[in-house]
Amino acid sequence: MTRATEPRAVPPRTDRVAAARIGGATLLLLLGSLALFWPGIITYDGIAQFGQALADEYEDWHPPIMARLWHGLHGVFGGGAEPMLLLQMALYWMGFGLIAATLARDGRRRAAVVVLLLAVLPLYVGWQGVVLKDTQMLGAMLAAAGILAWWRLRGARPPLAALLVVATLLSYATLVRSNAVFATVPLVVLLVGPKPWWARAVTTLGAVVAVLVLAQAINHRVLGAGTSGVERTEAFYDLSAIAAQDPQHAVGLTAGEARAVVALRCVKPFFWDPLGTPDRCGPTLERLHGLTAAPLYRLLGEAIVRHPLAYATHRLAHLNSTERWIVPANWPSAVPPGVTEANTVGLRSPGPAAARWQALARINAETPLGWPIVWLVLAICAFVVALRRDPAPMRDFAIALLASAIALEASFSVLSIASDLRYHLWPMVATALAAVVLTADARWSRRALAGTGIALALVIVPGAVARCVLPAPATTYFAMLR
């Protein structure tokens, strides 16, 4: 991929009329989205969080920052999911709208329209209608990126008030999703951190560690969340998967426990959940439940050192599952639900139009546009293209988005226990926005386009073949457990 040589000149004057039109269109899209999904779709996780909000009692299995915010909004406005739906939808459209308006303001109207077309993809809007920590994170990060884009795409420094809003949004995003730190820290460091790459790498690594430690203190000491043991699930998953491949030499599990894990099919690339079922696999790990996180992860470290191939095989199998590459058609947990799950806390479903929209999202999810692996490959290719360009506001903004997307996706190779598509929403959206910004800034060379096309084909073709030939997966959560 070679350096792009045909930058597009920015018009000398600001096109405020085009920016205003984009703003008006964004407002209409926000209102339409709210009307479509009102009062919000709630799944099992959201029902549990709303229950905590009603009781004003919190634990760390779900982010306490979201449940506490829900408690506060419920106290002011009443109702159920409506305030949280309004919040995440407003942030979502604010982010897309600001980036589109910024491009339109600077004479890049086609790019602005493409940004809004991305925003209305059924899969993205469909998930944003579901009140979840993932969609709260996506909304907060999009809004923060949009605010920064308004100034940074022109090379201007945002005012202090704007930076405070951005800091608040990114802090919320970091606390509302346990692995969001791998996305928020690179975004901040590349936009406002040191310039040398070695300094950026050191700063990012140090900040990630510091934030992980600080987040635990905030969750428990500031937000008052009780300990649920969620931090141990990764160790349970990886230890069991390693032991299942060589029960006689298992680390952490006895040979009998490891054989039980195999016999009961407790380890699945798709998710860790069978290991937590009390009626089947849960008792197998009962002895390990008596250990705290520190000794569990020491055992995991020993298991990785003694059985590196087994660990790598397990992690690659799960990475393939969560990236949705060589998997059957209709791989579960991709399509946003159309109705709220049954509950006893008064949470309602939206009208039938929402379910019809989610049918479009289902189609969207089965195309390469719904495969996280495709967006990861595009992110890597776009990152290479951007690095070969001279520093400039739009190029630097795109690099920050791409680094955030790639870092979060990379974290799934070692820190992931489930394959839900919603975990990948930010990397997918960030990559799409970065590609639009890079294209609006300068034409991609023929070599760059060819290289990107070949890389995408090498992923899409095997993925499409797999969806045609692999047997259909289970269609329900409980069937996936078995």
Disulfide bonds with the S-S distance in Angstrom:
Cys266-Cys281 2.11
